[in-house]
Amino acid sequence: MIERARHVVAGVYGGVLGLALVKFGNPVILDHLVQAPANGWELVFSTWPSRWVFDVCFGSYFVFGLIFLLTAMAAFKTSFAQTWRQLMRHRTALVACGLLLGWYCWQWIAALDTVSQVLTRATLPHFTLCLFCFGFGLFCLKALERPWLVWMGLVLGLAIVLWAAMDQRFGGLEATRKMIYEQAGANTYPEEFLQRIAKGRVFGTLFYPNALAGVILMLAPMAMVFLHQATYRFGNVIWGLATGLMGYFAVACLYWSGSKSGWLIAATMPLALVLNTRLSNTRKILILGLVALLALGAFGIRFSGYFKQGATSVVARFDYWRAAVQITAANPLTGTGPGTFQVPYAALKAPESEMAKLAHNDYLQQGSDSGIPGFIFYAGWLLGSVAFLYRGTIPDPFRFAVWLGLAAWALHSFVEFGLYIPAIAWPAFTLLGWLLGIGMDTGKTRNYGRNS
């Protein structure tokens, strides 16, 4: 009975994460601009309903969220106690959890002196849900021998995201452009949306193309291994279709997203795979050199036009980062408040730079929003956890795939703002919590597909 209840809770949670990938791809600081769906039809078909999830968890449907939390605690009661005892004995994991909790608490302290109550009120509930996701992965998912319902929710969500991007590539964006510009009220659409569809870069269900690249980098390795383990017993045809299509869709959509940082990070991922093999050091060096040469050559060819135009987005990012450092220096203790980078940046930005609502660097934004303590807590937690968890993932293909995706997310956070997008942050915190919880076990290898 308890095991069945655990799988029900895991199934619901996996569905929420899959839904987040499809429906919650908007940065949370824009939620105050979005009206919550007025009825069931708007909830299903609205393009930007991420505001609704906060209404559910913190508004009129708070009881539902509380019931789910209590159900999870009841179903995983023994797991909570066991994991807590392990955590008290595992110094590295305890430090990681302490850093995350310190970062979260410091956000509330920084919120006391925020320059924008609206932006901070939109950010703090999201951070609270991120902490819950980490805790669910750490205390609950590790109790399941095969939490395949959660992985299935993520894989299905990723598949829908990639399918939406493929549809945009093969006519969807062009049809949307024609529909908008043939209407008399085209100027009523948000400027960011008009710019996105004008460039022809796919973005799936996410806020913009670079966010799509972040999702692919983080979840594609895990999805490939999960599909391999779930389908290999059904024969080569089904196995080949499942894994091959997922791999093709992921690589193609990453290419069509036009994300320069995504391309470079993707090029480093095979390097981690090579280092994880038992080849001699000489062969590893040769393979790494060849991969680096091919990746950089292809990158130069693919984006040659972009560099001829002056690499405007790179220049703009340096201006964002310069401003973030200046804001941190001016407010070293508590910053300007969670989610408020855009407020001081408006006064610091270079005249030629575009206005930015986020710093395009999650680490620097922590310094800008919550001061040096917030930066140290967050960077120490994420980068330290990824570094620590690497060794424990080597014997297990699925754990290594999860780690590889999280490492890509940590790198992508140097140039993007995935922390502020629920579709990226919630799965990332869940997977990191699960990986840390599993890492405290004896390290036995598991098959995380349904059929094993």
ZIPEHU-V820452 format. One line per field, one symbol per residue. phi: phi as a letter, one per 30 degrees, with the letter a starting at -180 (. if undefined). burial: 1 if it has 16 or more other ideal C-beta (glycine too) atoms within 10 Angstrom, else 0. A space follows every 10 residues. Layout:
phi: ???
burial: ???
//
This chain:
phi: .ddddddddd dddddddddd ddcccceddc ddccddedad ddddcddbcd dddddddbcd cedddddddd dddddcedde ddddddddcc dddddddddd dddddddddd ddbdcbdddd dddddddddd ddddddddcc dddcdbdddd dddddddddd eddddddddc jdddddeddd ddddcdddde dddddddddi ddbiccdaed deddddddcd eddddddddd bddcjddded dddddddded dddddddidd dddddddddd ddddddccdd dddddddddd dddddddddd ddcddddddj hddddddddd dddddddddd bdcbicjeic eddddeccdd eddddbcbdh addddddddb idedddeddd ddddddddde ddcedceddd dddddddddd ddddbbbedc cedcdddddd dddddddddd ddjddbccdd cb
burial: 0000011011 1011111111 1111111111 1000011000 0000010111 1111101000 0000100100 0100110011 0110011001 0010011011 0111011001 1001010011 1111111111 1111111111 1111011111 1111111111 1101110110 0010000001 0000000000 0010011000 1111111111 1111111111 1111111111 1100000010 0110010011 0111111111 1110111111 0000010000 0001001000 1000100000 0000000000 0010011011 1011001100 1001111111 1111100010 0010011111 1111111111 1111111111 1100110111 0110011111 1111111111 1110111111 1111111111 1111111111 0000001110 00
//
